[in-house]
Every structure is written in structure tokens, then in C-alpha cells.
């Protein structure tokens, strides 16, 4: 048992570096994929021109754009809520 | 003792191996970076030599194209990148070869890049057309009074018909795409009404009575969709048979999610359309009313995308309309998905309101027909308090 455990330990030690490298590469790739997929998602939703305009306008422009999107989001949610109430009244 | 010694040796070996690997990996990374740089330099050199070598031919070929505006003489074409600085005005046509033409100031006429991009940055103005051959026209906050035209296949492939794309064509294809989605969703909506109206009504009921909860559940569902898929794959990977089932499970999961999203979207379209209109709608049958709601709601929700696509060439309005359409669609899909989850795809209706307490005088109703058991007077189990 001790010999088996020791051999396993030696094997793990010899291979730990490659596992470490694999993990590092994997994390880097996942991060890159996440960033690029988020960007492409935003690009397909809002358009490349919108993203370029926001990027070109700096931090203030980004904050204003985010504020506008959140305001529209809130209005849309409230609008659908009003529609839900109206639809319920109409059907009852 | 021997075992202990061996176990103690393991960390030492690990440290040694790691140091060796780091020493190995440093030159590897340097090699890789060097290879990347060399490749990029080679690519640039190849592109430049190819483009520069064929400048007069390329100009002749491009001049022959009916969509290309007037080009300057070959001697007036700038090699490589050119930037028109802010506050500066140049008279066009202005052209660069194998480089990027960046406009920060004003170009009175056409701005052309042969084998590169045209970038009209914030504050930049091109009063004519912006043309990029084998490149891209980027409107980064600037104004192009004419057309933004992109040509492909002129410099790269001999004898082939150039691929031309301009904003008008791009707008047309965007409008076509939005209209196609509108038609597809209308067909799906009618299909849901015909084959699964009861499920649809279940989802609509949930949206009407528990809207906020539906929206919250939709947000949770969207955030959890990917982790649940990963968990499912991990759970299947534990067993040998499960490993074989992973591809089918992934496809089934994606299809189920798409089905839930579609049912939710049709439900919220039905709700939106059902909320609009005059009281004359009440005279319609249940199915007619539902059909009217689905059609009006779908046209409203997708109409925003059609309008955004049609006005995409208008600098600010197009962006704002598209942002509004995307945000409203996100809310609609989220609330619809949440209602679909809450109602178990419409199979679980909204709980009926609690029944009213029985009228205490009901027991006094006379029994009209012989043989029917008379009502009993309700008795209370509460004990009378002693006087």
C-alpha cells in the first residue's frame, strides 16, 4: 500500500507541472471565449456601430449608455406589467 | 521509515519538476511570441509587396467598376496609412493604398482606401462617399454624407466579379432578416394556438397574475441555463452509459430551452396584443381573440426590429431604435421564460381563489324531491362556555 501510494505521489509530482499548465491555458481560453462571446452577443443585440460609439466616447459615454439602457429596461418592464393588468381585466 | 522518506521526497521532486518546467516554458513562450511576430511581419510584407506591385493594374480595374467614384491619379495616391487631422480640410477625392485612411477632420469629396480601411472618427466628416476596397468602412462617430461602400475580391482574386456591399444593401438585408423573423414567429404563434392553446393560456395566466415573479424567475433561468447544462453533462459523465448519452442530452436540452423561450415569447405577444384594442374585441370568440392578440403582439415586438433595421443608416436614430428593440425583446423573453417555468410550460395553472364560506342559511333550503337527503344544519365544534 505504501509503495503504491508513494509511486502515485511520485507520478503526480512528475505530472503536476503539465496539469498546472493545462489549467492555466484552459482558464485563459475560457476567459477569452467569455469576453469574445459577450462582445459578440452585445454586438448582435445593439450593433457594432453602437459598441464602437460607446468605446470611443470613454467612461462617461459608457456610463450614459448604460443608464439609457437601464432606463429603457425599467420602462419596458413597467410597460409589460401594465399590459398584463390590462389583459387580465379584459379577459375577466 | 523508508515510506516516510519516499513521501518526503515527493514535494522535493515536485518543486524540482516545476522549476525545470518553468525553465523549459520560458524559451517556449519566447519562441512562440517570436513566431507570431515573424508571421505578422511576413503577412504585412506579402500584402504590401502584392498590393504595391499591382498598383497601376488595380487602379485600372477599379476605375472600370461602375460603382467606384472618380479616383485620383496614381501619383496622388498615398502609400500606407494617412490621417486627416482634426480641424484640417482637404479636397477630395483622397485615396490611400495598402493602408488605413483615418478622417478626424473634413474631406470635401470621396475618401477611398485601396487595400485598407476608411475610419471616419468622432468629429470627422466626408462630404462624398467613403469607399474601402478589400477593407472596411468604419463610421466611428463621424459623418459620411454619401454612401459607405465596401468592395471585396478586387485585389485578391484575378478575374472574379467584385463583391460589393454598401449601406443600402446592408439595410435591405437587415430589413429582410427582421421581416423573416416576423413571419417565422407569426407562423409559430399560429401553430401554438392551433396545437397547444391550453398551454399558451396557462403561461398567459401566469404572466397576468404573477408578472414580477415571472420576470425574476426568467432572470434566474437565463443565468442558470448554462450552469445547469454543465452540471447535466458532469452528472452524465459519471457513468459509462451516461457518457454515450451526452450528445443527445445536450441537443435535447437546447431544444427544450428554445421551446420554452418560444412559448414564453408567444405568450407575452399574446398578452401585449390582448391588452390593446377596443371593447368590440370582447365579441370575438376565445380563439379569435387569442389569434388577434398573438398577431398584434408579434407585429409590435418585431416591428421595432424592422424599424431599427430600416433606419440603421441614420446615425443616431438607428442606434437608439436598435437599443430599444433589443432591451424590450430582452424583457419580453425574460418574463415569458419565467412564466413558462413557473407554469411548467403551461401545464400548471394559476391557483383558484379560495372558496367563499358557505351561507349559513343554506341548510334551511327545503328538499324539493323525495329521496334527496336534506341539508344538515352546520354545527360548531366549539364548546359553549359555562355561564
Interface residues (C-beta under 8 A of the other chain):
Chain A: X2 X3 X5 X6 X9 X10 X12 X13 X14 X16 X17 X18 X20 X21 X45 X46 X47 X49 X50 X52 X53 X56 X57 X68 X69 X72 X73 X76 X77 X80 X81 X82 X83 X84 X85 X86 X87 X88 X90 X91
Chain B: X3 X6 X7 X9 X10 X11 X13 X14 X17 X18 X20 X21 X22 X25 X121 X122 X138 X139 X140 X141 X204 X207 X208 X209 X211 X212 X215 X268 X271 X272 X274 X275 X281 X282 X293 X312 X318 X319 X322 X323 X324 X326 X327 X328 X330 X331 X332 X335
